[in-house]
Amino acid sequence: MPKLILIRHGQSLWNLENRFTGWVDVPLTKQGTDEARAAAEKIKSYTIDVAYTSALTRAQNTLQIILETNRWKIPVIKDQALNERHYGDLSGLNKDDLRKQYGDEQVKIWRRSFDVPPPNGEALKDTAARTVPFLERCILGDIRQGKNVLVVAHGNSNRSIVMRLEGLSKEEVLELNLETGVPVIYEMDTSGKMLKKL
């Protein structure tokens, strides 16, 4: 059965600084490159046929480290459909400062909710409106051909994919957090249906 492996990029500079990042292109930290190597180690027993990543360098660099660590030479497709959700006016702002100003609950809603966007930004449903069609058309297209697929993207682009694969409700997705550099591995069938989480 084909496998689909999702990985959120390793820690970025703005993850370290606790800032909303979104579409701002920031580099990985040393910890982020270490997390990418650790992710490579966790999935080295799999044969990967194709990889997907976003248009942002923190995801691309994480993928590159994984490929180099495991000496995989495979096709890589880069697409902004897999970009992080756009945080609008919150981009670059410190989350703790915003918690002091607006409260924990409001910041959690901006970060995790399905249908409440940050000011001038994307809600998770807006991110899903680009990631899920890309998943259906491209990523699951490879799965339907029996290929093992690696996707290295972002917290929210991957959350929207997990939501679709696992059939999570908008209440359940509110509690879903994907750690940096940690593989989420699914066994799929060749119709593109998720059979189980490994």
NORJOUR-V988104 format. One record per residue. N is the residue number from 1. OMEGA is omega as a letter, one per 40 degrees, with the letter a starting at -180 (NA if undefined). BURIAL is b if it has 9 or more other C-alpha atoms within 8 Angstrom, else e. D_LAST is the distance of its C-alpha to the last C-alpha in Angstrom with 2 decimals. Layout:
# NORJOUR-V988104
n-><N | N>
omega-><OMEGA | OMEGA>
burial-><BURIAL | BURIAL>
d_last-><D_LAST | D_LAST>
This chain:
# NORJOUR-V988104
n-><1 | 2 | 3 | 4 | 5 | 6 | 7 | 8 | 9 | 10 | 11 | 12 | 13 | 14 | 15 | 16 | 17 | 18 | 19 | 20 | 21 | 22 | 23 | 24 | 25 | 26 | 27 | 28 | 29 | 30 | 31 | 32 | 33 | 34 | 35 | 36 | 37 | 38 | 39 | 40 | 41 | 42 | 43 | 44 | 45 | 46 | 47 | 48 | 49 | 50 | 51 | 52 | 53 | 54 | 55 | 56 | 57 | 58 | 59 | 60 | 61 | 62 | 63 | 64 | 65 | 66 | 67 | 68 | 69 | 70 | 71 | 72 | 73 | 74 | 75 | 76 | 77 | 78 | 79 | 80 | 81 | 82 | 83 | 84 | 85 | 86 | 87 | 88 | 89 | 90 | 91 | 92 | 93 | 94 | 95 | 96 | 97 | 98 | 99 | 100 | 101 | 102 | 103 | 104 | 105 | 106 | 107 | 108 | 109 | 110 | 111 | 112 | 113 | 114 | 115 | 116 | 117 | 118 | 119 | 120 | 121 | 122 | 123 | 124 | 125 | 126 | 127 | 128 | 129 | 130 | 131 | 132 | 133 | 134 | 135 | 136 | 137 | 138 | 139 | 140 | 141 | 142 | 143 | 144 | 145 | 146 | 147 | 148 | 149 | 150 | 151 | 152 | 153 | 154 | 155 | 156 | 157 | 158 | 159 | 160 | 161 | 162 | 163 | 164 | 165 | 166 | 167 | 168 | 169 | 170 | 171 | 172 | 173 | 174 | 175 | 176 | 177 | 178 | 179 | 180 | 181 | 182 | 183 | 184 | 185 | 186 | 187 | 188 | 189 | 190 | 191 | 192 | 193 | 194 | 195 | 196 | 197 | 198>
omega-><i | i | i | a | i | i | i | a | i | a | i | i | a | i | a | a | i | a | i | a | i | a | i | a | a | a | i | i | i | i | i | i | i | i | i | i | i | i | i | a | a | a | a | a | i | i | a | a | a | i | i | i | a | i | a | a | a | i | a | i | i | i | a | i | i | a | a | a | a | a | i | i | a | i | i | i | i | a | a | i | a | i | i | i | a | a | i | a | a | a | i | a | a | a | i | i | i | i | i | a | a | a | a | a | a | i | i | i | i | a | a | a | a | a | i | a | i | a | i | i | a | i | i | i | i | i | i | a | i | a | a | i | i | i | a | a | a | a | i | i | i | i | a | i | i | a | i | a | i | i | i | a | a | a | a | i | i | i | a | i | i | i | i | a | a | i | a | i | i | i | a | a | i | a | a | i | i | a | i | i | a | a | i | a | i | i | a | i | a | i | a | i | i | i | i | i | a | NA>
burial-><e | b | b | b | b | b | b | b | b | b | b | b | b | b | b | b | e | b | b | b | b | b | b | e | e | b | e | b | b | e | b | b | b | b | b | b | b | b | b | b | b | e | e | e | e | e | e | b | b | b | b | b | b | b | b | b | b | b | b | b | b | b | b | e | b | b | b | e | b | b | e | e | e | e | e | e | e | e | b | e | e | b | b | b | b | b | b | b | e | b | b | e | b | b | b | e | e | b | b | e | e | e | b | e | e | b | b | b | b | b | e | b | b | b | e | b | b | b | e | e | b | b | b | b | b | b | b | b | e | b | b | b | e | b | b | b | e | e | b | b | b | b | b | b | e | b | b | b | b | b | b | b | b | b | b | b | b | b | b | b | b | b | b | b | e | e | e | b | e | e | b | e | b | b | e | e | e | b | e | b | b | b | b | b | b | b | b | b | b | b | e | b | e | b | e | e | e | e>
d_last-><12.21 | 12.12 | 9.41 | 10.14 | 9.79 | 11.75 | 13.73 | 16.68 | 19.65 | 20.84 | 23.47 | 26.53 | 30.10 | 30.22 | 26.99 | 28.91 | 32.03 | 30.27 | 31.53 | 30.41 | 29.64 | 28.72 | 30.30 | 32.30 | 31.49 | 31.04 | 30.00 | 27.28 | 28.43 | 28.31 | 25.38 | 23.71 | 24.28 | 23.00 | 19.74 | 19.46 | 20.09 | 17.53 | 14.85 | 16.24 | 15.93 | 12.21 | 11.58 | 14.70 | 13.35 | 12.33 | 15.30 | 15.77 | 18.51 | 19.35 | 18.87 | 19.98 | 21.44 | 24.04 | 27.76 | 27.60 | 27.98 | 25.59 | 22.63 | 24.43 | 25.22 | 21.67 | 20.63 | 23.74 | 22.97 | 19.48 | 21.21 | 24.11 | 22.21 | 20.27 | 23.42 | 21.80 | 24.45 | 22.93 | 24.22 | 23.67 | 24.43 | 25.65 | 26.31 | 27.47 | 25.61 | 22.66 | 25.00 | 24.55 | 26.34 | 30.06 | 31.37 | 34.99 | 37.56 | 35.05 | 34.13 | 35.08 | 35.88 | 34.72 | 32.47 | 34.33 | 37.66 | 36.54 | 35.40 | 38.93 | 40.48 | 38.43 | 36.51 | 32.89 | 32.14 | 33.47 | 31.55 | 28.27 | 29.18 | 29.94 | 26.66 | 24.17 | 25.94 | 25.34 | 28.98 | 31.18 | 31.88 | 33.33 | 36.97 | 37.27 | 33.52 | 30.50 | 28.69 | 24.96 | 26.13 | 28.25 | 25.40 | 23.34 | 26.49 | 26.03 | 22.29 | 21.33 | 24.08 | 23.07 | 19.43 | 20.91 | 23.58 | 22.24 | 18.49 | 17.77 | 20.91 | 19.29 | 16.16 | 18.82 | 20.40 | 17.36 | 16.80 | 13.81 | 14.44 | 14.31 | 15.72 | 17.38 | 19.24 | 20.07 | 19.20 | 20.71 | 20.17 | 16.40 | 16.83 | 18.70 | 16.02 | 13.34 | 16.22 | 16.80 | 13.32 | 12.69 | 16.45 | 17.30 | 21.02 | 23.17 | 23.44 | 19.71 | 19.28 | 22.15 | 20.03 | 17.05 | 17.34 | 15.32 | 16.42 | 18.02 | 16.36 | 12.84 | 10.07 | 7.72 | 5.42 | 5.70 | 6.81 | 10.41 | 13.61 | 16.82 | 18.36 | 16.04 | 14.33 | 10.74 | 9.54 | 6.21 | 3.79 | 0.00>
